[in-house]
Amino acid sequence: MRRALAAAVALLALAAPTRAAAPAEWGVAVLEIGSTPDARQEQLALRNCLELVGIPYVATPDVETAVRRPLVLVGGIPLNTQLSPAEREALYAYVERGGVLLASQVQGNMFFPLFGLEKASPSRENFRVLFTDRADPALRYLNRPEERTVSLGNPQLYAETIWSTEYTPAPGTQVLARYENGAAALTLHPYGRGLAYALGLGFKETTLVPQLARSFEAARLWINSFEPSGDVFRLLLRGLYEDAVHPFLLVHTIPEGR
């Protein structure tokens, strides 16, 4: 009797409809989290960076839609209150099975294990970012000395500059860039088969604010000089995109014949 009951249960389980996994899709997803003015501005800045570089993307607030793509860029500040436990778990699972994730200003400690962090502290006293000599696809286009040290403001004129986040990395996390005080500004954490990057600077502060002439005099020379500080963060996106998405394509910023 017990064997017959067990067999019946097994047959019912086989006959029950199962939810099919969503098919993988090509390209980049911008996962937009948060609806505050700051979050909206960060999302706008990130989309603007991708369009200037020519990277096609889909912007969505839905985690399940975003994680179908090989590269996910988070638009907004990852706080503990931004995503539900199920959505956070979906991000963890996405990276674990091989996805590449980049988020800026990671401050919620529920995301720390994913990004390999022990602590994150906001600051307005970081005026320089120095990239390390580590070979990583995200840094492939930073091939000039001016691109390896980014100016965030002039400390001789200002006591404070743009907001940044200082990271304390956990063991096993690679540091790709540091502030002048030694705190990590860009980290890389292998998680499962995937990679999680944490950038301590927002795209709003590094690319959008300077376009509004509020750069805290970050230019190192006033005239006739090469100052790539804002472009560096767009080049990071391009390096990640070309490494994570295959095949990749770049959309020309000026349509043919116009």
VOBA-1610 file (N, C-alpha, C; in pm, whole numbers, padded with zeros to 5 digits, always signed):
BEGIN
Met+00083-00121+00000Met+00000+00000+00000Met+00087+00126+00000Arg+00189+00124+00086Arg+00276+00241+00093Arg+00351+00262-00038Arg+00392+00149-00101Arg+00462+00162-00228Arg+00371+00221-00335Ala+00245+00179-00336Ala+00150+00231-00433Ala+00127+00380-00411Leu+00116+00422-00283Leu+00095+00563-00251Leu+00216+00646-00294Ala+00335+00594-00268Ala+00456+00667-00306Ala+00465+00682-00458Ala+00426+00575-00529Ala+00430+00581-00675Ala+00331+00683-00728Ala+00212+00689-00665Ala+00111+00786-00707Ala+00159+00929-00686Val+00221+00953-00570Val+00274+01088-00542Val+00380+01126-00644Ala+00467+01031-00679Ala+00572+01059-00777Ala+00513+01092-00913Leu+00408+01019-00953Leu+00344+01047-01081Leu+00279+01184-01082Leu+00215+01222-00971Leu+00153+01354-00962Leu+00258+01464-00971Ala+00371+01440-00909Ala+00478+01541-00914Ala+00529+01560-01056Leu+00539+01449-01130Leu+00585+01459-01267Leu+00483+01528-01356Ala+00356+01506-01325Ala+00250+01564-01407Ala+00224+01709-01375Ala+00265+01756-01256Ala+00237+01894-01215Ala+00313+01990-01305Pro+00248+02102-01344Pro+00317+02199-01430Pro+00431+02266-01355Thr+00543+02283-01422Thr+00657+02350-01362Thr+00681+02482-01433Arg+00733+02579-01355Arg+00761+02710-01411Arg+00892+02705-01489Ala+00886+02732-01617Ala+01006+02728-01699Ala+01095+02847-01667Ala+01226+02823-01670Ala+01320+02932-01646Ala+01314+03030-01763Ala+01325+03159-01729Ala+01322+03261-01833Ala+01444+03247-01923Pro+01425+03255-02054Pro+01540+03239-02144Pro+01639+03354-02129Ala+01766+03323-02149Ala+01868+03427-02143Ala+01854+03521-02262Glu+01889+03647-02240Glu+01881+03747-02345Glu+02017+03812-02364Trp+02034+03876-02478Trp+02161+03941-02512Trp+02164+04082-02455Gly+02282+04128-02418Gly+02300+04269-02391Gly+02312+04308-02245Val+02284+04435-02219Val+02302+04498-02089Val+02167+04538-02032Ala+02152+04517-01902Ala+02034+04564-01831Ala+02075+04670-01730Val+02001+04779-01726Val+02015+04879-01620Val+01902+04854-01521Leu+01937+04805-01404Leu+01838+04777-01300Leu+01817+04904-01220Glu+01704+04968-01238Glu+01676+05096-01174Glu+01607+05072-01040Ile+01676+05107-00931Ile+01620+05090-00798Ile+01606+05226-00732Gly+01496+05245-00661Gly+01473+05371-00592Gly+01399+05471-00680Ser+01321+05558-00614Ser+01243+05658-00686Ser+01263+05799-00630Thr+01361+05817-00544Thr+01391+05949-00490Thr+01456+06034-00599Pro+01459+06167-00582Pro+01528+06250-00682Pro+01673+06208-00704Asp+01745+06173-00596Asp+01884+06129-00612Asp+01893+06002-00695Ala+01802+05907-00669Ala+01803+05782-00745Ala+01771+05807-00892Arg+01673+05892-00918Arg+01636+05924-01056Arg+01752+05990-01130Gln+01822+06079-01062Gln+01936+06146-01125Gln+02049+06048-01153Glu+02071+05954-01063Glu+02175+05853-01085Glu+02138+05764-01204Gln+02011+05728-01214Gln+01966+05646-01326Gln+01982+05721-01458Leu+01948+05850-01457Leu+01964+05932-01577Leu+02111+05940-01618Ala+02198+05961-01520Ala+02341+05972-01550Ala+02396+05842-01608Leu+02355+05729-01554Leu+02402+05600-01604Leu+02354+05575-01746Arg+02228+05603-01772Arg+02176+05587-01908Arg+02249+05679-02006Asn+02276+05801-01962Asn+02346+05897-02046Asn+02487+05848-02080Cys+02556+05790-01981Cys+02690+05735-02006Cys+02686+05625-02112Leu+02591+05535-02100Leu+02581+05424-02195Leu+02551+05475-02335Glu+02465+05574-02346Glu+02431+05627-02478Glu+02548+05701-02541Leu+02626+05773-02460Leu+02742+05843-02514Leu+02849+05746-02565Val+02864+05633-02496Val+02963+05534-02538Val+02909+05448-02653Gly+02777+05443-02669Gly+02717+05364-02775Gly+02681+05223-02735Ile+02657+05203-02604Ile+02622+05070-02554Ile+02470+05056-02549Pro+02412+04964-02625Pro+02267+04942-02617Pro+02229+04875-02485Tyr+02112+04908-02434Tyr+02072+04857-02304Tyr+01920+04856-02294Val+01870+04786-02193Val+01730+04794-02154Val+01726+04837-02008Ala+01645+04937-01978Ala+01630+04986-01841Ala+01502+04929-01782Thr+01512+04875-01662Thr+01396+04811-01600Thr+01407+04817-01448Pro+01293+04830-01378Pro+01295+04818-01232Pro+01274+04675-01185Asp+01255+04583-01279Asp+01223+04444-01246Asp+01349+04359-01243Val+01378+04300-01129Val+01500+04221-01114Val+01499+04100-01206Glu+01387+04031-01214Glu+01380+03910-01297Glu+01406+03941-01444Thr+01362+04057-01490Thr+01390+04097-01628Thr+01538+04128-01646Ala+01596+04196-01547Ala+01737+04237-01558Ala+01831+04118-01561Val+01806+04019-01478Val+01903+03910-01462Val+01902+03810-01578Arg+01824+03835-01680Arg+01830+03752-01800Arg+01948+03789-01888Arg+02012+03902-01858Arg+02120+03951-01944Arg+02256+03929-01878Pro+02362+03915-01956Pro+02492+03879-01898Pro+02557+03990-01817Leu+02515+04115-01835Leu+02572+04226-01760Leu+02459+04311-01704Val+02459+04330-01572Val+02358+04413-01505Val+02429+04530-01437Leu+02383+04651-01466Leu+02433+04772-01403Leu+02323+04828-01316Val+02353+04852-01190Val+02251+04900-01096Val+02247+05052-01101Gly+02131+05107-01131Gly+02109+05251-01129Gly+02038+05288-01000Gly+02109+05354-00910Gly+02055+05385-00777Gly+02151+05336-00671Ile+02120+05368-00546Ile+02207+05330-00435Ile+02153+05204-00370Pro+02229+05095-00370Pro+02182+04970-00308Pro+02177+04981-00155Leu+02059+05011-00104Leu+02033+05013+00039Leu+01954+04888+00076Asn+01951+04855+00203Asn+01878+04736+00247Asn+01729+04746+00218Thr+01678+04868+00210Thr+01534+04887+00191Thr+01492+04891+00045Gln+01588+04886-00048Gln+01554+04907-00188Gln+01492+04783-00253Leu+01538+04665-00216Leu+01490+04543-00278Leu+01432+04450-00173Ser+01336+04369-00214Ser+01280+04269-00125Ser+01380+04156-00106Pro+01363+04073-00002Pro+01453+03958+00015Pro+01458+03869-00109Ala+01344+03848-00173Ala+01343+03764-00293Ala+01422+03828-00407Glu+01412+03960-00420Glu+01486+04029-00526Glu+01637+04026-00498Arg+01674+04043-00372Arg+01816+04034-00337Arg+01869+03894-00367Glu+01790+03794-00331Glu+01831+03655-00356Glu+01847+03630-00506Ala+01761+03693-00587Ala+01772+03677-00732Ala+01903+03736-00784Leu+01947+03848-00726Leu+02075+03906-00765Leu+02191+03816-00725Tyr+02185+03764-00602Tyr+02288+03670-00557Tyr+02296+03550-00651Ala+02180+03493-00684Ala+02178+03375-00770Ala+02228+03407-00911Tyr+02197+03526-00957Tyr+02241+03569-01091Tyr+02394+03570-01100Val+02458+03632-01002Val+02605+03637-01005Val+02663+03497-00983Glu+02603+03422-00894Glu+02655+03288-00862Glu+02658+03197-00984Arg+02562+03213-01073Arg+02560+03126-01190Arg+02636+03184-01310Gly+02705+03298-01289Gly+02793+03347-01394Gly+02769+03488-01442Gly+02674+03559-01385Gly+02645+03696-01428Gly+02749+03795-01378Val+02755+03910-01444Val+02844+04019-01405Val+02758+04136-01359Leu+02787+04186-01240Leu+02706+04290-01176Leu+02795+04406-01136Leu+02752+04528-01168Leu+02821+04649-01123Leu+02721+04738-01051Ala+02756+04780-00931Ala+02673+04874-00855Ala+02763+04983-00800Ser+02708+05102-00787Ser+02783+05214-00730Ser+02727+05249-00594Gln+02815+05295-00506Gln+02777+05341-00372Gln+02698+05234-00295Val+02752+05115-00290Val+02688+05005-00217Val+02696+05035-00068Gln+02581+05052-00003Gln+02579+05089+00139Gln+02497+04994+00226Gly+02408+04917+00168Gly+02330+04822+00246Gly+02411+04698+00280Asn+02421+04666+00410Asn+02507+04554+00450Asn+02453+04418+00406Met+02327+04411+00365Met+02276+04285+00313Met+02334+04251+00175Phe+02396+04350+00113Phe+02463+04327-00015Phe+02612+04299+00003Phe+02664+04317+00124Phe+02809+04305+00145Phe+02865+04169+00107Pro+02801+04056+00144Pro+02858+03926+00104Pro+02869+03910-00047Leu+02773+03966-00121Leu+02776+03955-00266Leu+02895+04031-00325Phe+02921+04150-00271Phe+03028+04234-00325Phe+03160+04216-00251Gly+03162+04130-00150Gly+03286+04104-00078Gly+03332+04223+00004Leu+03240+04284+00077Leu+03271+04403+00157Leu+03247+04376+00305Glu+03322+04445+00388Glu+03301+04441+00532Glu+03239+04569+00584Lys+03263+04679+00515Lys+03215+04809+00562Lys+03208+04906+00445Ala+03114+05001+00453Ala+03104+05108+00354Ala+03072+05238+00427Ser+03150+05342+00400Ser+03133+05469+00471Ser+03127+05583+00371Pro+03023+05668+00377Pro+03016+05784+00287Pro+03114+05893+00330Ser+03161+05969+00233Ser+03258+06075+00261Ser+03247+06182+00154Arg+03287+06304+00193Arg+03301+06413+00095Arg+03443+06469+00097Glu+03537+06390+00144Glu+03674+06437+00159Glu+03774+06365+00069Asn+03724+06295-00031Asn+03813+06225-00124Asn+03825+06306-00254Phe+03946+06353-00282Phe+03969+06439-00397Phe+04042+06368-00511Arg+04087+06245-00489Arg+04156+06172-00594Arg+04119+06024-00588Val+04116+05961-00705Val+04102+05816-00716Val+04221+05765-00795Leu+04290+05667-00741Leu+04409+05611-00805Leu+04382+05465-00840Phe+04389+05432-00968Phe+04367+05295-01013Phe+04494+05213-00995Thr+04476+05088-00958Thr+04589+04998-00935Thr+04641+04944-01068Asp+04746+04866-01061Asp+04806+04807-01181Asp+04747+04670-01214Arg+04642+04629-01145Arg+04582+04498-01173Arg+04527+04494-01315Ala+04544+04380-01379Ala+04491+04361-01513Ala+04347+04312-01502Asp+04254+04396-01539Asp+04112+04360-01534Asp+04044+04420-01657Pro+03949+04348-01717Pro+03882+04401-01836Pro+03819+04538-01816Ala+03774+04567-01695Ala+03712+04697-01671Ala+03810+04812-01690Leu+03939+04783-01675Leu+04041+04888-01681Leu+04115+04890-01814Arg+04071+04814-01911Arg+04149+04796-02034Arg+04170+04926-02111Tyr+04076+05020-02102Tyr+04089+05145-02177Tyr+04157+05257-02098Leu+04193+05232-01976Leu+04263+05333-01896Leu+04413+05317-01921Asn+04457+05363-02036Asn+04594+05337-02082Asn+04680+05463-02089Arg+04636+05569-02026Arg+04717+05691-02018Arg+04735+05729-01872Pro+04846+05793-01839Pro+04869+05830-01698Pro+04758+05916-01641Glu+04702+06006-01723Glu+04596+06095-01673Glu+04469+06018-01640Glu+04453+05899-01701Glu+04334+05818-01676Glu+04350+05727-01555Arg+04472+05711-01508Arg+04496+05623-01393Arg+04478+05697-01261Thr+04477+05830-01265Thr+04450+05911-01147Thr+04339+06009-01181Val+04226+05997-01114Val+04109+06078-01143Val+04096+06188-01039Ser+04075+06310-01087Ser+04054+06423-00998Ser+03905+06439-00969Leu+03871+06453-00841Leu+03732+06472-00798Leu+03707+06612-00746Gly+03806+06698-00751Gly+03793+06834-00700Gly+03928+06890-00663Asn+03929+07018-00633Asn+04053+07086-00598Asn+04057+07111-00447Pro+04141+07037-00372Pro+04144+07053-00226Pro+04201+07187-00181Gln+04266+07260-00270Gln+04316+07391-00234Gln+04206+07497-00233Leu+04095+07465-00298Leu+03984+07560-00306Leu+03864+07516-00224Tyr+03850+07386-00200Tyr+03731+07333-00132Tyr+03773+07240-00019Ala+03699+07248+00091Ala+03722+07154+00202Ala+03650+07023+00178Glu+03544+07025+00095Glu+03468+06905+00062Glu+03442+06902-00087Thr+03418+06783-00139Thr+03388+06767-00280Thr+03267+06673-00296Ile+03256+06604-00407Ile+03139+06520-00432Ile+03133+06404-00332Trp+03012+06348-00316Trp+02996+06232-00228Trp+03066+06111-00288Ser+03129+06035-00201Ser+03191+05908-00240Ser+03168+05808-00128Thr+03191+05682-00157Thr+03178+05575-00058Thr+03311+05503-00046Glu+03360+05492+00077Glu+03484+05422+00105Glu+03452+05279+00146Tyr+03516+05182+00081Tyr+03490+05041+00109Tyr+03604+04980+00189Thr+03567+04892+00281Thr+03662+04803+00346Thr+03639+04664+00290Pro+03729+04614+00206Pro+03704+04485+00140Pro+03725+04367+00234Ala+03648+04263+00211Ala+03667+04137+00284Ala+03781+04059+00220Pro+03837+03961+00291Pro+03942+03877+00232Pro+03894+03812+00102Gly+03980+03813+00002Gly+03945+03756-00126Gly+03891+03855-00227Thr+03863+03977-00182Thr+03812+04081-00271Thr+03929+04162-00327Gln+03930+04181-00457Gln+04037+04257-00522Gln+04004+04406-00521Val+04104+04487-00500Val+04089+04633-00504Val+04146+04683-00635Leu+04062+04746-00716Leu+04105+04798-00846Leu+04135+04947-00843Ala+04087+05017-00740Ala+04115+05160-00727Ala+04102+05198-00580Arg+04180+05299-00542Arg+04178+05349-00404Arg+04171+05501-00403Tyr+04121+05553-00291Tyr+04132+05696-00266Tyr+04271+05726-00210Glu+04302+05854-00196Glu+04434+05891-00146Glu+04458+05843-00003Asn+04351+05825+00074Asn+04367+05778+00212Asn+04382+05626+00222Gly+04382+05557+00108Gly+04401+05413+00106Gly+04273+05332+00104Ala+04158+05394+00129Ala+04031+05321+00126Ala+03999+05277-00016Ala+03931+05165-00029Ala+03898+05111-00162Ala+03789+05194-00228Ala+03809+05224-00357Ala+03712+05299-00436Ala+03644+05214-00542Leu+03708+05105-00583Leu+03651+05011-00679Leu+03699+04872-00644Thr+03606+04781-00623Thr+03642+04645-00583Thr+03581+04543-00679Leu+03642+04427-00682Leu+03595+04315-00763Leu+03591+04191-00675His+03474+04126-00670His+03458+04008-00587His+03407+03891-00671Pro+03487+03787-00689Pro+03436+03666-00754Pro+03334+03597-00662Tyr+03214+03574-00715Tyr+03109+03510-00635Tyr+03051+03398-00719Gly+03075+03274-00678Gly+03033+03162-00760Gly+03108+03165-00892Arg+03034+03160-01001Arg+03095+03165-01133Arg+03095+03306-01191Gly+03040+03403-01117Gly+03028+03538-01168Gly+03114+03639-01095Leu+03093+03766-01126Leu+03173+03875-01072Leu+03083+03988-01026Ala+03117+04047-00912Ala+03043+04161-00859Ala+03139+04277-00837Tyr+03117+04387-00908Tyr+03198+04508-00895Tyr+03124+04609-00809Ala+03195+04673-00717Ala+03139+04780-00635Ala+03220+04907-00659Leu+03155+05008-00713Leu+03219+05137-00739Leu+03176+05235-00631Gly+03271+05305-00573Gly+03241+05395-00463Gly+03193+05531-00505Leu+03179+05555-00633Leu+03137+05685-00685Leu+03017+05666-00776Gly+02922+05758-00766Gly+02805+05752-00851Gly+02831+05815-00987Phe+02757+05773-01087Phe+02771+05832-01220Phe+02714+05973-01224Lys+02622+06003-01136Lys+02572+06140-01126Lys+02685+06234-01086Glu+02759+06199-00980Glu+02864+06286-00929Glu+02983+06296-01024Thr+03015+06188-01094Thr+03136+06187-01175Thr+03115+06232-01318Thr+02992+06225-01369Thr+02969+06260-01510Thr+02861+06366-01529Leu+02753+06360-01454Leu+02642+06453-01475Leu+02669+06588-01409Val+02714+06587-01284Val+02741+06712-01212Val+02845+06797-01283Pro+02958+06740-01332Pro+03053+06824-01405Pro+02994+06889-01530Gln+02898+06823-01595Gln+02835+06882-01712Gln+02753+07005-01676Leu+02717+07017-01549Leu+02641+07132-01500Leu+02733+07237-01438Ala+02862+07226-01468Ala+02963+07322-01420Ala+02971+07324-01268Arg+02958+07205-01206Arg+02970+07195-01060Arg+03073+07088-01027Ser+03190+07101-01084Ser+03293+06998-01073Ser+03390+07022-00959Phe+03366+07122-00875Phe+03458+07155-00767Phe+03600+07178-00821Glu+03604+07240-00940Glu+03733+07273-01004Glu+03823+07150-01015Ala+03763+07039-01062Ala+03838+06914-01069Ala+03943+06913-01179Ala+03929+06997-01280Ala+04028+07001-01388Ala+04164+07040-01333Arg+04265+06961-01368Arg+04398+06985-01311Arg+04469+07103-01375Leu+04433+07138-01498Leu+04483+07258-01563Leu+04365+07333-01622Trp+04378+07463-01632Trp+04265+07545-01673Trp+04237+07537-01822Ile+04344+07524-01904Ile+04326+07531-02049Ile+04435+07448-02117Asn+04405+07405-02239Asn+04502+07333-02323Asn+04562+07212-02252Ser+04476+07127-02199Ser+04524+07008-02129Ser+04429+06892-02154Phe+04479+06773-02131Phe+04399+06651-02144Phe+04344+06616-02007Glu+04212+06627-01989Glu+04149+06600-01860Glu+04037+06498-01878Pro+04067+06370-01859Pro+03971+06264-01888Pro+03890+06216-01768Ser+03892+06288-01657Ser+03835+06234-01533Ser+03692+06185-01550Gly+03606+06263-01618Gly+03469+06219-01637Gly+03457+06100-01731Asp+03541+06098-01835Asp+03534+05990-01934Asp+03581+05856-01878Val+03663+05859-01775Val+03716+05734-01718Val+03604+05639-01679Phe+03498+05692-01621Phe+03390+05606-01572Phe+03305+05552-01687Arg+03299+05624-01797Arg+03235+05571-01917Arg+03321+05460-01978Leu+03452+05478-01973Leu+03542+05376-02026Leu+03536+05248-01943Leu+03513+05262-01813Leu+03494+05143-01729Leu+03374+05062-01779Leu+03266+05132-01810Leu+03146+05064-01859Leu+03174+04993-01991Arg+03248+05059-02078Arg+03278+04997-02208Arg+03364+04873-02191Gly+03465+04881-02105Gly+03549+04764-02082Gly+03470+04646-02028Leu+03382+04672-01933Leu+03298+04565-01878Leu+03206+04506-01984Tyr+03145+04593-02062Tyr+03050+04551-02164Tyr+03117+04460-02267Glu+03233+04501-02317Glu+03299+04423-02421Glu+03349+04289-02368Asp+03374+04280-02238Asp+03419+04153-02181Asp+03304+04059-02148Ala+03189+04115-02110Ala+03079+04033-02059Ala+02977+03994-02165Val+02961+04074-02269Val+02856+04052-02368Val+02920+04006-02499His+02877+03891-02548His+02934+03834-02671His+02821+03788-02764Pro+02825+03831-02891Pro+02913+03936-02942Pro+02865+04073-02895Phe+02954+04169-02889Phe+02912+04304-02850Phe+02907+04393-02974Leu+02830+04499-02964Leu+02826+04599-03071Leu+02815+04736-03007Leu+02862+04836-03078Leu+02855+04974-03033Leu+02773+05054-03133Val+02678+05129-03085Val+02591+05210-03170Val+02659+05344-03194His+02675+05382-03320His+02739+05510-03351His+02653+05623-03297Thr+02719+05720-03234Thr+02642+05829-03173Thr+02582+05923-03276Ile+02635+05922-03398Ile+02580+06004-03506Ile+02534+05911-03618Pro+02404+05905-03649Pro+02356+05814-03754Pro+02426+05840-03886Glu+02439+05736-03966Glu+02507+05744-04094Glu+02439+05847-04185Gly+02520+05935-04243Gly+02468+06033-04338Gly+02404+06154-04276Arg+02417+06173-04145Arg+02355+06290-04081Arg+02460+06375-04013
//
